[in-house]
């Protein structure tokens, strides 16, 4: 069984992230990642399987695909 606090934190993060994507607010979405973050896109945004490294790459992908 998972930790209830961790579950609440994850649920809140996911809700905030989804809301920023719904608004197409890339700046807010990217702030939610650490500088050294990785994004493993498995089709939903780029229709390919690719790994992005760092906020800049994540922001560029979201800018290109959210619209």
C-alpha positions as CSV (number, residue, x, y, z in Angstrom):
1,X,0.0,0.0,0.0
2,X,1.3,3.5,-0.9
3,X,2.0,6.4,1.4
4,X,-1.1,8.6,1.6
5,X,1.0,11.8,1.6
6,X,2.9,10.8,-1.5
7,X,-0.3,9.9,-3.2
8,X,-1.8,13.3,-2.4
9,X,1.4,15.1,-3.6
10,X,1.5,13.1,-6.9
11,X,-2.2,13.7,-7.4
12,X,-1.8,17.5,-6.8
13,X,1.2,17.6,-9.2
14,X,-0.6,15.8,-11.9
15,X,-3.7,18.0,-11.6
16,X,-1.5,21.2,-11.8
17,X,0.5,19.8,-14.7
18,X,-2.7,18.8,-16.6
19,X,-4.2,22.3,-15.9
20,X,-1.1,24.0,-17.3
21,X,-1.3,21.8,-20.5
22,X,-5.0,22.5,-20.8
23,X,-4.2,26.3,-20.8
24,X,-1.3,25.6,-23.1
25,X,0.9,27.4,-20.6
26,X,4.3,25.9,-21.3
27,X,6.1,28.3,-18.9
28,X,4.1,27.0,-16.0
29,X,4.4,23.4,-17.1
30,X,8.2,23.6,-17.4
31,X,8.6,25.3,-14.0
32,X,7.3,22.0,-12.5
33,X,10.5,20.2,-13.6
34,X,14.0,20.3,-12.2
35,X,16.8,21.6,-14.4
36,X,18.1,18.1,-14.9
37,X,14.8,16.5,-15.7
38,X,14.2,14.0,-18.4
39,X,11.0,13.5,-20.4
40,X,10.3,10.1,-22.0
41,X,7.7,10.7,-24.6
42,X,6.0,7.5,-25.6
43,X,3.8,8.8,-28.4
44,X,1.3,11.2,-26.8
45,X,3.0,14.4,-27.8
46,X,5.4,13.7,-30.6
47,X,4.0,10.5,-32.0
48,X,7.4,9.0,-31.6
49,X,9.4,7.4,-28.8
50,X,12.1,9.9,-27.7
51,X,13.8,11.1,-24.6
52,X,14.3,14.8,-23.9
53,X,16.8,16.2,-21.5
54,X,16.4,19.4,-19.5
55,X,13.8,22.2,-19.3
56,X,14.8,23.7,-22.6
57,X,14.1,20.5,-24.6
58,X,10.9,19.9,-22.7
59,X,9.7,23.4,-23.3
60,X,10.5,23.2,-27.0
61,X,8.6,20.0,-27.4
62,X,5.6,21.4,-25.6
63,X,5.7,24.6,-27.7
64,X,5.7,22.5,-30.8
65,X,3.0,20.1,-29.9
66,X,0.4,21.7,-27.6
67,X,-1.1,23.9,-30.3
